[in-house]
Amino acid sequence: MTHVDDQHLARPFPDLHAPGIRLRAWDPRSEADVAAWLRGTTDPEFRRWNTPLRPVTDLDGARETLRSKAVQAVEGTSASYCVTDADTGTQLGHIGVNAIEQDLRLARVGYWVLPEARGRHVATSALALTARWAFTDLGLHRLELGHALGHGASCRVAERCGFRYEGTLRGAMFEADRKDAFRDVHLHARLATDPDPEL
């Protein structure tokens, strides 16, 4: 694994801009970023639908996670963006292009939004912007998106952004806060050749 120290954090991916939002790399040196990551990934609504392989429970864990994401960005296997308010710079949430497989031109996307930013179409704007970038700048052909069965909000975001429902994956995700039980996942995907959605 590539080592990236805090003094030489690379920024291999550009900032992205859309009306009302700016996407930039998470910064493990920023106390505000670290606190936002911790708050987002410990939020009860996030935990209801997601069971991270390595749960973050404190600021040190959040900082280490952001450092790991910086390394993955340098290696080209993942691009993790902090979604911010375009005017104030306030952190609103996260969107990532993960498990990038350049040989297959395939990746997976995931996102979450902080409680105070929900209901403002932040995830929809961020996903539409990120997908456009992944298809053009990264040259990807297929983006996959999975969410726990029953997560209606995430399903609506996916559909608004042109990610078609392709089926249900049985037992493909951990149950909330458990690693001994599984639940089904809705699989959505979008191809570079699909028409742009009308947002």
C-alpha positions in Angstrom: 0.0 0.0 0.0 1.2 3.5 -0.8 2.1 5.7 2.1 0.8 9.2 2.1 1.8 11.3 5.1 -0.2 14.3 6.2 2.3 16.8 5.0 2.2 15.4 1.4 -1.4 14.5 0.8 -1.9 14.2 -2.9 -4.9 15.4 -4.7 -5.1 13.1 -7.7 -8.7 14.0 -8.5 -10.1 17.4 -9.3 -12.7 19.4 -7.4 -16.1 19.1 -9.0 -18.8 21.8 -9.1 -22.5 21.9 -9.6 -25.1 24.5 -8.7 -25.1 24.8 -4.9 -22.4 22.2 -4.2 -18.7 21.7 -4.5 -17.0 18.2 -4.2 -13.5 18.2 -2.9 -11.2 15.6 -1.3 -11.6 14.8 2.4 -8.7 16.2 4.4 -7.5 14.1 7.4 -5.6 17.2 8.7 -8.9 19.1 9.0 -10.6 18.8 12.4 -13.9 19.9 10.8 -13.6 17.1 8.1 -12.7 14.5 10.7 -15.6 15.5 12.9 -18.0 15.5 10.0 -16.9 12.0 8.9 -17.4 10.8 12.5 -20.8 12.4 12.8 -21.9 11.1 9.4 -20.9 7.5 9.9 -22.2 7.2 13.5 -25.5 8.9 12.7 -28.4 6.5 13.6 -30.0 6.8 10.1 -26.6 5.9 8.5 -26.2 2.9 10.8 -29.7 1.7 10.1 -28.7 1.1 6.5 -25.0 0.5 6.6 -22.7 -1.8 8.6 -19.1 -0.7 7.9 -16.5 -3.5 7.9 -14.4 -1.3 10.3 -16.8 0.9 12.3 -15.6 4.4 13.2 -16.3 5.2 16.8 -14.0 8.1 17.6 -12.0 11.0 16.1 -8.8 9.0 15.8 -10.7 6.3 13.9 -12.3 8.9 11.6 -8.9 10.5 10.9 -7.3 7.1 10.1 -10.2 6.3 7.7 -9.7 9.6 5.9 -5.9 8.9 5.6 -6.7 5.5 4.1 -9.0 7.1 1.6 -6.2 9.5 0.6 -4.0 6.5 0.0 -6.7 4.8 -2.1 -7.0 8.0 -4.2 -3.3 8.0 -4.9 -3.4 4.3 -5.9 -6.4 5.0 -8.2 -8.7 2.5 -6.6 -11.1 5.0 -5.0 -12.2 8.6 -5.2 -13.8 9.9 -2.0 -15.3 13.3 -2.1 -16.6 15.6 0.7 -19.8 17.2 -0.5 -19.8 20.9 0.6 -22.0 23.9 0.3 -20.7 25.9 -2.7 -21.0 29.2 -0.9 -20.0 28.5 2.7 -17.8 25.4 2.4 -19.9 23.6 5.0 -19.7 19.8 4.9 -22.9 18.3 3.7 -22.0 14.6 3.2 -19.9 12.1 1.2 -19.9 10.5 -2.2 -17.3 7.9 -3.3 -16.4 6.1 -6.5 -15.1 2.9 -5.0 -13.5 -0.4 -6.1 -12.4 1.2 -9.4 -11.5 -1.5 -11.9 -9.9 0.2 -14.9 -9.5 -3.0 -16.9 -13.2 -3.5 -16.8 -14.0 0.2 -16.7 -16.2 -0.5 -13.7 -16.7 1.0 -10.3 -19.2 1.2 -7.4 -20.7 4.4 -6.0 -21.9 5.2 -2.5 -23.1 8.3 -0.6 -24.5 9.6 2.6 -25.7 13.0 3.7 -25.5 14.6 7.1 -28.8 15.0 9.0 -29.1 18.8 8.6 -28.6 18.6 4.8 -31.2 15.9 4.1 -34.2 16.8 2.0 -32.3 19.3 -0.1 -31.4 17.0 -3.0 -27.7 17.0 -2.0 -27.2 13.3 -2.7 -29.0 13.6 -6.1 -26.9 16.6 -7.2 -23.7 14.9 -6.0 -24.4 11.6 -7.6 -25.3 13.2 -11.0 -22.1 15.3 -10.9 -19.9 12.4 -9.9 -21.4 10.0 -12.5 -20.7 12.5 -15.3 -17.1 12.9 -14.1 -16.6 9.1 -13.8 -17.8 8.5 -17.3 -15.9 11.3 -18.9 -12.6 12.0 -16.9 -12.2 8.4 -15.5 -13.4 6.8 -18.7 -15.5 4.3 -16.9 -18.3 2.4 -18.7 -20.4 1.1 -15.8 -21.2 2.4 -12.4 -23.0 0.1 -9.9 -24.9 1.3 -6.8 -26.3 -1.0 -4.1 -28.5 -0.2 -1.2 -30.3 -2.2 1.5 -33.8 -3.4 0.5 -36.3 -0.9 2.0 -34.0 2.1 1.8 -36.5 4.2 -0.2 -34.5 7.4 -0.1 -31.4 5.9 -1.6 -33.5 4.1 -4.2 -35.1 7.4 -5.3 -31.7 9.1 -5.6 -30.5 6.3 -7.8 -33.5 6.3 -10.0 -33.5 10.1 -10.4 -29.8 9.9 -11.5 -30.5 7.3 -14.2 -29.3 4.3 -12.2 -31.7 1.6 -13.4 -32.8 -1.1 -11.0 -31.3 -4.4 -12.2 -32.4 -6.9 -9.6 -32.1 -7.9 -5.9 -29.0 -9.5 -4.6 -29.9 -12.0 -1.9 -28.0 -11.7 1.4 -25.4 -9.3 0.0 -25.1 -6.9 2.9 -24.9 -7.2 6.7 -27.9 -6.5 8.8 -27.7 -3.2 10.8 -25.0 -3.4 13.4 -24.5 -7.2 12.8 -22.0 -9.3 11.1 -23.7 -12.6 11.7 -26.9 -11.9 9.6 -27.4 -10.7 6.1 -30.0 -8.7 4.2 -30.9 -8.3 0.5 -29.6 -5.5 -1.7 -31.2 -3.6 -4.6 -28.7 -3.3 -7.4 -28.8 -0.3 -9.6 -26.4 0.6 -12.5 -25.8 3.2 -15.1 -23.8 2.9 -18.3 -21.8 5.6 -20.0 -24.1 5.0 -23.0 -27.3 5.6 -21.1 -29.1 8.9 -21.7 -28.5 11.6 -19.2 -31.4 11.9 -16.7 -33.7 14.9 -16.6 -33.1 16.3 -13.1 
